[in-house]
Amino acid sequence: MSVLCREQTLAVWAEREKFEKLGVKLILTVHEWKQREIDAFAPEYWGGAVFYDPERTFYAAVHGGSVKIASKLSLLNPFSTGFKNGRAAYKRGVVKDSNFTGNGVVLGGVLVFKAGGELVYSHAESDFGVHPPMEDLIAGASKAAA
């Protein structure tokens, strides 16, 4: 997983107590299961449940029905959002190890549901590293708890 994925999951996991107090369960979905990569990722960056979605159903749902694939050129173009986000993440130094193993161009996102299945918050990653603000995620979790 890339530095951007790891940094975001680490940030969300660090706030897990806020989600738990609201009664919201955090889960992580991956579209590839390479045991070596999962072992390197969890539990250092994510201590919760990890689910494998080989059909990329979650990824299609978060992007309105089809999986969104980003261009690798975005990571090479110094003027692109993806490049800037990646460079900033490396400079922050929060993530000590990352890699480009596997298909790293599938964009992800976040879905927050109420217990009955009603979607109350969503965020679709528009480019590499375009993550939702933490306060938006917690606000979504508050809606789910209401």
Residue pairs with C-beta under 8 A, 6 or more apart in sequence:
1 37
1 41
1 45
1 98
1 99
1 102
1 104
2 86
2 98
2 99
2 100
2 104
2 128
3 86
3 89
3 90
3 95
3 98
4 85
4 86
4 89
4 128
4 129
4 131
5 98
5 104
5 108
6 41
6 45
6 95
6 98
7 89
7 92
7 94
7 95
8 129
8 131
9 28
9 41
9 45
9 46
10 45
10 46
10 94
10 95
11 131
11 134
12 26
12 134
12 137
13 26
13 45
13 46
13 47
13 48
15 134
15 137
15 138
16 26
16 47
16 48
18 138
18 141
19 25
19 26
19 138
19 141
22 138
22 141
22 142
22 144
22 145
23 145
24 112
24 141
24 144
24 145
25 49
26 48
26 49
27 48
27 49
27 50
27 51
28 42
28 46
28 48
28 49
28 50
28 51
29 50
29 51
29 52
29 53
29 58
29 59
29 108
30 38
30 50
30 51
30 52
30 53
31 52
31 53
31 54
31 56
31 58
31 59
31 103
31 106
32 102
32 103
33 52
33 54
34 101
34 102
37 99
37 101
37 102
38 50
40 97
40 99
41 50
42 50
45 95
53 59
56 67
56 106
58 111
59 67
59 68
59 106
59 107
59 108
59 109
60 66
60 67
61 111
62 108
62 109
62 110
62 111
62 122
62 123
62 124
62 125
63 107
63 109
63 124
64 124
67 106
68 106
68 107
68 124
68 125
69 105
69 106
69 107
70 82
70 105
70 106
70 107
70 127
70 128
71 105
72 105
73 80
74 80
74 81
74 82
74 83
74 127
74 128
75 82
75 83
75 86
75 128
76 83
77 83
78 84
80 127
81 126
81 127
81 128
81 129
81 130
82 127
82 128
82 129
85 127
85 128
85 129
85 130
86 128
86 129
88 129
89 95
89 129
107 124
107 125
107 126
107 127
107 128
108 125
109 122
109 123
109 124
109 125
110 121
110 122
110 123
110 132
110 137
110 140
111 119
111 121
111 122
112 119
112 120
112 121
112 122
112 137
112 140
112 141
112 143
112 144
113 119
113 120
113 144
114 120
114 143
114 144
114 146
115 144
120 140
120 143
120 144
121 136
121 137
121 139
121 140
121 141
121 143
121 144
123 131
123 132
123 136
123 137
125 131
